[in-house]
Amino acid sequence: MFFLSPRSAFILLGSILLFPAGRVSSYFGFNGNHTGKDFSDSSVYQGENGRSEGYTAITRYEDVFIAAGSDGRIDIISSSGTVIKSEKFPGEKFNSILSCNKMVVAAGDNGTIMISTDRGTFRKADCGTTKKINSLTLFNGIIISGADHGEIVSGDGTGFFKKTDLPLKGNIVSVSARTSDCFGVTDEGEIIHSVDGIKWDIIDFNKVYSGYYKPCYFTKVLATEHRIAVAGIRNDRSPVLMFSNRGNVWTERTLDYTDDQGMREMLGDRPYDMIYDDSEDLFYLVCSKGKVLQLPSCSHCNKMAVISTEDLEGISSNDNIMMIVGENFLIKAVSLKW
């Protein structure tokens, strides 16, 4: 069994440097071919669920960032927040992106997995599923994908992927690994755990913690070497964050902060993604309505910044900045020195 304990935190963004996507006269694919599409001004459309389209995930790759999202877009972004190259795959919607072993792996709806090696052309992998793939992580050299209807899809990226069906009530919406083990969470409040990427333990968080915590469903898991973090939403739509050291006992972290008037406020927005800065022992949580929450080890020292009006759906970082992406193909570069 495993669950979250809060002694990790976020120390937020010193000076926020906002870098809009800007107008670029042309974009080129990873293989150098012109896409024939000008994405200037981050033009978007409304999806089937009424939400604006945009980026859903971002990862660091060497000295740049790579973001993926709706409209089949995979964009290379400079450290200043400018789109410098772009690839577009009509009909695709990407939900996750991973960089590992000189590869970039993007996954999305309808079981799509696209792989590029050494910034070469993306190729479509045979992953053995048509389910929506929501999340990617690397564990012991193997790419682990979490998908709808309890499916785990895994492979090394060079051959076929293997599908594993888990008896889950929900969809696996996020996966994350550290050296010793791998975790995943579902939108029905389940947490899965594996030490080999093959056999998985399942915990129904809402059942195990019934009477202790309000029922919730999860949106994100992040496994660090000393702590696991799980974020989500309660049934009353309020956000929740749990911490655990080993995954067997979970403790809630209060998501309050001091506003500009010195008043204590509670975060009321949906968490989408998070990262951990091990040099400062800080977590950063990006949420709907443009909010970023930083959580340090001091549970009374949380800080919040509003950097946009758009939903923030992905975050990554290098040694100097956090690159945040989201709705309407939003790009924000935020300094870590603040």
LOTI-775204 format. One record per residue (C-alpha): x, y, z; residue number from 1; residue in three letters. Coordinates in nm, 3 decimals, always signed. Example, Ala and Ser with C-alpha at 12.3 -4.5 7.8 and 13.67 -1.06 7.14 Angstrom:
! LOTI-775204
((+1.230 -0.450 +0.780) 1 "ala")
((+1.367 -0.106 +0.714) 2 "ser")
END
This chain:
! LOTI-775204
((+0.000 +0.000 +0.000) 1 "met")
((+0.105 +0.355 -0.049) 2 "phe")
((-0.015 +0.712 -0.003) 3 "phe")
((+0.105 +1.077 +0.045) 4 "leu")
((+0.277 +1.266 +0.329) 5 "ser")
((+0.332 +1.638 +0.318) 6 "pro")
((+0.671 +1.762 +0.404) 7 "arg")
((+0.760 +1.898 +0.069) 8 "ser")
((+0.685 +2.237 -0.059) 9 "ala")
((+0.701 +2.495 -0.325) 10 "phe")
((+0.892 +2.817 -0.326) 11 "ile")
((+0.758 +3.017 -0.603) 12 "leu")
((+0.868 +3.219 -0.881) 13 "leu")
((+1.082 +3.514 -0.794) 14 "gly")
((+1.038 +3.731 -1.092) 15 "ser")
((+0.786 +3.613 -1.343) 16 "ile")
((+0.904 +3.650 -1.697) 17 "leu")
((+0.616 +3.617 -1.936) 18 "leu")
((+0.699 +3.519 -2.289) 19 "phe")
((+0.395 +3.491 -2.519) 20 "pro")
((+0.422 +3.261 -2.814) 21 "ala")
((+0.449 +3.569 -3.034) 22 "gly")
((+0.424 +3.592 -3.409) 23 "arg")
((+0.657 +3.377 -3.611) 24 "val")
((+0.639 +3.394 -3.986) 25 "ser")
((+0.694 +3.023 -4.041) 26 "ser")
((+0.755 +2.699 -3.856) 27 "tyr")
((+0.955 +2.395 -3.954) 28 "phe")
((+0.914 +2.034 -3.853) 29 "gly")
((+1.179 +1.839 -3.665) 30 "phe")
((+1.294 +1.700 -3.998) 31 "asn")
((+1.327 +2.052 -4.143) 32 "gly")
((+1.014 +2.042 -4.357) 33 "asn")
((+0.785 +2.344 -4.357) 34 "his")
((+0.446 +2.265 -4.205) 35 "thr")
((+0.259 +2.512 -4.423) 36 "gly")
((+0.083 +2.647 -4.113) 37 "lys")
((+0.147 +2.974 -3.932) 38 "asp")
((+0.059 +2.931 -3.565) 39 "phe")
((+0.115 +3.297 -3.483) 40 "ser")
((-0.111 +3.444 -3.215) 41 "asp")
((-0.175 +3.091 -3.085) 42 "ser")
((-0.498 +3.050 -3.282) 43 "ser")
((-0.730 +2.796 -3.120) 44 "val")
((-1.076 +2.649 -3.147) 45 "tyr")
((-1.327 +2.507 -2.903) 46 "gln")
((-1.316 +2.133 -2.849) 47 "gly")
((-1.604 +1.893 -2.808) 48 "glu")
((-1.617 +1.960 -2.435) 49 "asn")
((-1.638 +2.336 -2.488) 50 "gly")
((-1.287 +2.401 -2.360) 51 "arg")
((-1.034 +2.587 -2.566) 52 "ser")
((-0.768 +2.375 -2.728) 53 "glu")
((-0.398 +2.414 -2.658) 54 "gly")
((-0.092 +2.251 -2.510) 55 "tyr")
((-0.147 +1.964 -2.268) 56 "thr")
((+0.211 +1.865 -2.181) 57 "ala")
((+0.573 +1.980 -2.196) 58 "ile")
((+0.914 +1.821 -2.139) 59 "thr")
((+1.274 +1.938 -2.138) 60 "arg")
((+1.495 +1.806 -2.417) 61 "tyr")
((+1.863 +1.902 -2.411) 62 "glu")
((+1.871 +2.284 -2.422) 63 "asp")
((+1.510 +2.334 -2.536) 64 "val")
((+1.157 +2.234 -2.437) 65 "phe")
((+0.905 +2.034 -2.639) 66 "ile")
((+0.531 +2.084 -2.593) 67 "ala")
((+0.243 +1.881 -2.735) 68 "ala")
((-0.132 +1.919 -2.747) 69 "gly")
((-0.439 +1.947 -2.962) 70 "ser")
((-0.450 +1.984 -3.339) 71 "asp")
((-0.164 +1.733 -3.360) 72 "gly")
((+0.094 +1.993 -3.258) 73 "arg")
((+0.439 +1.913 -3.125) 74 "ile")
((+0.642 +2.232 -3.084) 75 "asp")
((+1.006 +2.297 -2.993) 76 "ile")
((+1.025 +2.595 -2.758) 77 "ile")
((+1.338 +2.793 -2.676) 78 "ser")
((+1.435 +2.882 -2.319) 79 "ser")
((+1.297 +3.232 -2.384) 80 "ser")
((+0.952 +3.092 -2.457) 81 "gly")
((+0.952 +3.119 -2.837) 82 "thr")
((+0.829 +2.843 -3.067) 83 "val")
((+1.126 +2.773 -3.295) 84 "ile")
((+1.012 +2.456 -3.473) 85 "lys")
((+0.684 +2.273 -3.507) 86 "ser")
((+0.544 +1.945 -3.629) 87 "glu")
((+0.176 +1.892 -3.696) 88 "lys")
((-0.011 +1.561 -3.725) 89 "phe")
((-0.368 +1.622 -3.848) 90 "pro")
((-0.634 +1.433 -3.658) 91 "gly")
((-0.418 +1.368 -3.352) 92 "glu")
((-0.453 +1.504 -2.999) 93 "lys")
((-0.153 +1.454 -2.772) 94 "phe")
((-0.192 +1.426 -2.395) 95 "asn")
((+0.164 +1.356 -2.281) 96 "ser")
((+0.524 +1.394 -2.395) 97 "ile")
((+0.844 +1.236 -2.266) 98 "leu")
((+1.212 +1.279 -2.348) 99 "ser")
((+1.449 +0.993 -2.272) 100 "cys")
((+1.755 +0.822 -2.420) 101 "asn")
((+1.778 +1.069 -2.712) 102 "lys")
((+1.414 +0.996 -2.790) 103 "met")
((+1.105 +1.212 -2.774) 104 "val")
((+0.782 +1.018 -2.721) 105 "val")
((+0.438 +1.177 -2.762) 106 "ala")
((+0.117 +0.993 -2.677) 107 "ala")
((-0.250 +1.077 -2.713) 108 "gly")
((-0.598 +0.976 -2.813) 109 "asp")
((-0.682 +0.652 -2.996) 110 "asn")
((-0.368 +0.476 -2.870) 111 "gly")
((-0.134 +0.703 -3.061) 112 "thr")
((+0.236 +0.688 -2.974) 113 "ile")
((+0.479 +0.888 -3.188) 114 "met")
((+0.856 +0.853 -3.146) 115 "ile")
((+1.141 +1.072 -3.270) 116 "ser")
((+1.509 +0.981 -3.228) 117 "thr")
((+1.786 +1.244 -3.229) 118 "asp")
((+1.537 +1.512 -3.340) 119 "arg")
((+1.451 +1.309 -3.647) 120 "gly")
((+1.115 +1.249 -3.808) 121 "thr")
((+0.839 +1.119 -3.583) 122 "phe")
((+0.726 +0.764 -3.655) 123 "arg")
((+0.409 +0.599 -3.531) 124 "lys")
((+0.465 +0.304 -3.299) 125 "ala")
((+0.253 -0.009 -3.280) 126 "asp")
((+0.136 +0.004 -2.919) 127 "cys")
((-0.143 -0.255 -2.932) 128 "gly")
((-0.425 -0.034 -2.803) 129 "thr")
((-0.683 +0.212 -2.930) 130 "thr")
((-0.747 +0.356 -2.586) 131 "lys")
((-0.666 +0.716 -2.499) 132 "lys")
((-0.313 +0.737 -2.358) 133 "ile")
((-0.295 +1.001 -2.087) 134 "asn")
((+0.056 +0.990 -1.943) 135 "ser")
((+0.412 +0.868 -2.000) 136 "leu")
((+0.707 +0.794 -1.774) 137 "thr")
((+1.039 +0.612 -1.795) 138 "leu")
((+1.109 +0.329 -1.549) 139 "phe")
((+1.419 +0.108 -1.564) 140 "asn")
((+1.470 +0.194 -1.930) 141 "gly")
((+1.110 +0.107 -2.022) 142 "ile")
((+0.847 +0.356 -2.136) 143 "ile")
((+0.535 +0.315 -1.921) 144 "ile")
((+0.209 +0.458 -2.057) 145 "ser")
((-0.112 +0.504 -1.858) 146 "gly")
((-0.432 +0.479 -2.060) 147 "ala")
((-0.809 +0.474 -2.030) 148 "asp")
((-0.995 +0.171 -1.895) 149 "his")
((-0.706 +0.060 -1.676) 150 "gly")
((-0.455 -0.014 -1.950) 151 "glu")
((-0.079 +0.001 -1.908) 152 "ile")
((+0.122 +0.009 -2.232) 153 "val")
((+0.497 -0.050 -2.204) 154 "ser")
((+0.799 -0.092 -2.429) 155 "gly")
((+1.153 +0.030 -2.492) 156 "asp")
((+1.055 +0.247 -2.788) 157 "gly")
((+1.244 +0.040 -3.045) 158 "thr")
((+1.003 -0.250 -3.089) 159 "gly")
((+0.647 -0.346 -3.007) 160 "phe")
((+0.468 -0.222 -2.698) 161 "phe")
((+0.300 -0.462 -2.457) 162 "lys")
((-0.048 -0.401 -2.318) 163 "lys")
((-0.149 -0.491 -1.962) 164 "thr")
((-0.511 -0.466 -1.843) 165 "asp")
((-0.556 -0.379 -1.475) 166 "leu")
((-0.886 -0.431 -1.289) 167 "pro")
((-0.944 -0.063 -1.222) 168 "leu")
((-1.265 +0.136 -1.195) 169 "lys")
((-1.112 +0.446 -1.353) 170 "gly")
((-0.884 +0.565 -1.628) 171 "asn")
((-0.511 +0.588 -1.558) 172 "ile")
((-0.460 +0.962 -1.593) 173 "val")
((-0.100 +0.994 -1.472) 174 "ser")
((+0.210 +0.779 -1.419) 175 "val")
((+0.547 +0.865 -1.265) 176 "ser")
((+0.856 +0.668 -1.170) 177 "ala")
((+1.163 +0.696 -0.951) 178 "arg")
((+1.463 +0.463 -0.926) 179 "thr")
((+1.295 +0.198 -0.711) 180 "ser")
((+0.932 +0.194 -0.822) 181 "asp")
((+0.656 +0.335 -1.041) 182 "cys")
((+0.321 +0.488 -0.949) 183 "phe")
((+0.001 +0.574 -1.130) 184 "gly")
((-0.334 +0.730 -1.041) 185 "val")
((-0.687 +0.714 -1.181) 186 "thr")
((-0.981 +0.949 -1.210) 187 "asp")
((-1.169 +0.722 -0.967) 188 "glu")
((-0.929 +0.775 -0.676) 189 "gly")
((-0.714 +0.465 -0.728) 190 "glu")
((-0.337 +0.448 -0.688) 191 "ile")
((-0.131 +0.179 -0.858) 192 "ile")
((+0.224 +0.077 -0.775) 193 "his")
((+0.488 -0.151 -0.928) 194 "ser")
((+0.849 -0.239 -0.848) 195 "val")
((+0.912 -0.402 -1.187) 196 "asp")
((+0.666 -0.238 -1.431) 197 "gly")
((+0.493 -0.574 -1.480) 198 "ile")
((+0.301 -0.659 -1.163) 199 "lys")
((+0.091 -0.381 -1.013) 200 "trp")
((-0.063 -0.332 -0.670) 201 "asp")
((-0.390 -0.139 -0.655) 202 "ile")
((-0.520 +0.076 -0.371) 203 "ile")
((-0.864 +0.233 -0.365) 204 "asp")
((-0.773 +0.553 -0.183) 205 "phe")
((-1.131 +0.657 -0.115) 206 "asn")
((-1.212 +0.318 +0.038) 207 "lys")
((-0.895 +0.291 +0.247) 208 "val")
((-0.925 +0.647 +0.378) 209 "tyr")
((-1.303 +0.658 +0.408) 210 "ser")
((-1.394 +0.872 +0.708) 211 "gly")
((-1.048 +1.034 +0.716) 212 "tyr")
((-1.043 +1.225 +0.389) 213 "tyr")
((-1.320 +1.341 +0.162) 214 "lys")
((-1.367 +1.133 -0.156) 215 "pro")
((-1.153 +1.256 -0.443) 216 "cys")
((-1.030 +1.169 -0.787) 217 "tyr")
((-0.674 +1.222 -0.903) 218 "phe")
((-0.525 +1.427 -1.185) 219 "thr")
((-0.149 +1.390 -1.134) 220 "lys")
((+0.118 +1.181 -0.962) 221 "val")
((+0.484 +1.277 -0.924) 222 "leu")
((+0.738 +1.035 -0.776) 223 "ala")
((+1.063 +1.182 -0.644) 224 "thr")
((+1.340 +0.986 -0.474) 225 "glu")
((+1.220 +1.074 -0.123) 226 "his")
((+0.854 +1.159 -0.166) 227 "arg")
((+0.550 +1.085 -0.380) 228 "ile")
((+0.293 +1.356 -0.451) 229 "ala")
((-0.062 +1.299 -0.572) 230 "val")
((-0.290 +1.587 -0.676) 231 "ala")
((-0.657 +1.583 -0.758) 232 "gly")
((-1.007 +1.714 -0.695) 233 "ile")
((-1.256 +1.628 -0.423) 234 "arg")
((-1.622 +1.561 -0.494) 235 "asn")
((-1.697 +1.921 -0.391) 236 "asp")
((-1.453 +2.038 -0.666) 237 "arg")
((-1.193 +2.166 -0.419) 238 "ser")
((-0.829 +2.073 -0.496) 239 "pro")
((-0.633 +1.820 -0.292) 240 "val")
((-0.265 +1.732 -0.259) 241 "leu")
((-0.130 +1.427 -0.074) 242 "met")
((+0.226 +1.327 +0.014) 243 "phe")
((+0.385 +0.995 +0.106) 244 "ser")
((+0.742 +0.886 +0.166) 245 "asn")
((+0.698 +0.522 +0.064) 246 "arg")
((+0.347 +0.506 -0.075) 247 "gly")
((+0.189 +0.322 +0.215) 248 "asn")
((+0.073 +0.614 +0.432) 249 "val")
((-0.063 +0.936 +0.287) 250 "trp")
((-0.100 +1.279 +0.445) 251 "thr")
((-0.286 +1.579 +0.309) 252 "glu")
((-0.105 +1.907 +0.247) 253 "arg")
((-0.311 +2.218 +0.310) 254 "thr")
((-0.331 +2.430 -0.004) 255 "leu")
((-0.353 +2.771 +0.157) 256 "asp")
((-0.138 +3.077 +0.095) 257 "tyr")
((-0.104 +3.443 +0.191) 258 "thr")
((-0.245 +3.686 -0.064) 259 "asp")
((-0.119 +4.034 -0.153) 260 "asp")
((-0.319 +4.186 +0.135) 261 "gln")
((-0.166 +3.949 +0.387) 262 "gly")
((-0.482 +3.739 +0.419) 263 "met")
((-0.482 +3.359 +0.422) 264 "arg")
((-0.665 +3.214 +0.123) 265 "glu")
((-0.738 +2.860 +0.007) 266 "met")
((-0.657 +2.744 -0.345) 267 "leu")
((-0.982 +2.670 -0.523) 268 "gly")
((-0.858 +2.560 -0.865) 269 "asp")
((-0.798 +2.230 -1.040) 270 "arg")
((-0.436 +2.108 -1.034) 271 "pro")
((-0.308 +1.985 -1.370) 272 "tyr")
((+0.066 +1.923 -1.342) 273 "asp")
((+0.360 +1.959 -1.105) 274 "met")
((+0.738 +1.945 -1.087) 275 "ile")
((+0.991 +1.912 -0.808) 276 "tyr")
((+1.304 +2.125 -0.765) 277 "asp")
((+1.536 +1.897 -0.567) 278 "asp")
((+1.801 +2.166 -0.522) 279 "ser")
((+1.557 +2.375 -0.317) 280 "glu")
((+1.321 +2.096 -0.202) 281 "asp")
((+1.025 +2.267 -0.367) 282 "leu")
((+0.718 +2.148 -0.552) 283 "phe")
((+0.542 +2.366 -0.809) 284 "tyr")
((+0.177 +2.300 -0.888) 285 "leu")
((+0.012 +2.450 -1.199) 286 "val")
((-0.363 +2.489 -1.200) 287 "cys")
((-0.665 +2.622 -1.381) 288 "ser")
((-0.719 +2.998 -1.419) 289 "lys")
((-0.348 +3.065 -1.455) 290 "gly")
((-0.248 +2.987 -1.097) 291 "lys")
((+0.087 +2.849 -0.984) 292 "val")
((+0.132 +2.732 -0.626) 293 "leu")
((+0.476 +2.683 -0.472) 294 "gln")
((+0.506 +2.455 -0.171) 295 "leu")
((+0.819 +2.451 +0.045) 296 "pro")
((+0.883 +2.221 +0.338) 297 "ser")
((+0.722 +2.483 +0.563) 298 "cys")
((+0.350 +2.407 +0.544) 299 "ser")
((+0.266 +2.770 +0.632) 300 "his")
((+0.490 +2.919 +0.363) 301 "cys")
((+0.298 +2.834 +0.047) 302 "asn")
((+0.293 +3.108 -0.216) 303 "lys")
((+0.065 +3.161 -0.511) 304 "met")
((+0.108 +3.357 -0.833) 305 "ala")
((-0.141 +3.424 -1.112) 306 "val")
((+0.048 +3.430 -1.440) 307 "ile")
((-0.242 +3.408 -1.686) 308 "ser")
((-0.618 +3.376 -1.719) 309 "thr")
((-0.579 +3.047 -1.909) 310 "glu")
((-0.567 +2.699 -1.759) 311 "asp")
((-0.207 +2.584 -1.704) 312 "leu")
((-0.173 +2.219 -1.807) 313 "glu")
((+0.199 +2.145 -1.829) 314 "gly")
((+0.521 +2.247 -1.656) 315 "ile")
((+0.889 +2.160 -1.700) 316 "ser")
((+1.215 +2.327 -1.599) 317 "ser")
((+1.587 +2.362 -1.649) 318 "asn")
((+1.841 +2.511 -1.408) 319 "asp")
((+1.710 +2.865 -1.452) 320 "asn")
((+1.346 +2.872 -1.557) 321 "ile")
((+1.017 +2.693 -1.548) 322 "met")
((+0.839 +2.664 -1.881) 323 "met")
((+0.462 +2.652 -1.838) 324 "ile")
((+0.213 +2.577 -2.115) 325 "val")
((-0.162 +2.550 -2.136) 326 "gly")
((-0.492 +2.645 -2.284) 327 "glu")
((-0.497 +2.840 -2.611) 328 "asn")
((-0.135 +2.733 -2.674) 329 "phe")
((-0.018 +2.951 -2.391) 330 "leu")
((+0.357 +2.965 -2.320) 331 "ile")
((+0.500 +3.130 -2.008) 332 "lys")
((+0.866 +3.129 -1.908) 333 "ala")
((+0.903 +3.187 -1.535) 334 "val")
((+1.231 +3.256 -1.360) 335 "ser")
((+1.337 +3.023 -1.079) 336 "leu")
((+1.528 +3.313 -0.923) 337 "lys")
((+1.255 +3.501 -0.739) 338 "trp")
END
